Amino acid sequence: MMRTRPLDFIALLLIIIGALNWGLIGFFQFDLVATLFGGMDSWLSRIIYALVGLAGLYGLSLFGRIDNESVRRSE
């Protein structure tokens, strides 16, 4: 079984927040992050957007770890 690191948990949480925010934007034209943190141009919103983006990039590494874990199990 793949071990979950604290960074994996934080990244997954941020990815979910980003996905929910994009869903709200797509379905209702409502940006929850901008609403909660002072608009799209606020520095806090920009930090949240940046962290979600970095979490998405970090999430790409999970594919490699999942694939490596499945190879190890089959051996």
N, C-alpha and C positions, 0 to 999 in steps of 0.2 A: 504494500500500500504506500502511496506517495505521502511523505511527511508534509504537513502544513506548517509553514514558517509564519511568524507574525507579519512579515512583509507581504506574504501571499494573501493573508486575510485582509490587510489594509487595502491592497491593490484590488482585490475582488470587490470589496465594499465600494471603493471609488468607481470601479467599472460599472457596478449596478446603479450607483447614483447618476452617473453619466448616461447610462442607457435609459433610465426612467426620465431624466430631464429631456433627452432627445425624443422620447415617446410623447411627452407632454407638448413639446414644441411641434412635433409632426401632427398630432391629433387635434390639439386645441390652441396652437400658437401661443403657448404659455411657457415662459422660461422661468422655472422655479428657482434656479440658482440666482438669476438676476433679480428676481423679486425678493428673495431672502437677504441678499447681500448688497443691495443698493444699485442695481442696474448693471448692464453689461460692461460699462466703462469703469466701474469701481475697482479699485486695486484688489479688494477681497474676492470679488467675483472672478477676476482674472487669475488669481492664485488658485481658486477652486478649479476653473477650467484647465489650467496648466497641470494641476495635480491629477485630474481625471485623464488628461492626455498622456501623461507619463505613466499612469497606472495601466492604460491601454497598451502602451509599448512594452511595459514590464509583463503584462499578461501574455504577450506573444511568446515569452520564454517558457510559459507553462506548456505550450505545445511540445516543445523539445523534451521537457522533463516527463510529460505523460507518455510520449513515445518511447523514451529510454526506459521508463518503468515497465511498460508492456513487454519490451524486448527482454528485460531481466527476468520477468515472470515466466516467459515461455522457454527460457533456457533450463 
